[in-house]
Amino acid sequence: MRTTKPRVIEEVKARQRNIVFLDTVRNSRNVDAFLLRGDPNAPLVQRVGAWIFGLFFLLCGIACLGLALNSHSWADIIYSIAGFLIGIKVLLSGFRRRRKSKALKK
């Protein structure tokens, strides 16, 4: 147990560095993966952030739907559908999911 603790601390320090471009890419990739796939062990703060982003995209979809109804534009309809789909996906990633157990896979 004692040998893994310094390794974990070094990994955390490496993830918190954002001075080199590749470090920034690695950290943003982790955020994007959480927002799109979710994480069953994510803390409450990350879940609330996902809910806020999801609601923002849903509101953008509603706004584009209002524009589409007024202007009868296909582009606004496509933006509205995209906003709804992204918003639902990000909003649902903020909820806890049960992990699939290995016994069910057999």
Buried (B, 14 or more C-beta within 10 A) or exposed (E): EEEEEEEEEEEEEEEEEEEEEEBEEBBEEEEEEBBEEBBEEBEEEBBEBBBEBBBBBBEBBBBBBEBBEEEEEEEBBEBBBBBBEBBBBBBEBBEEEEEEEEEEEE
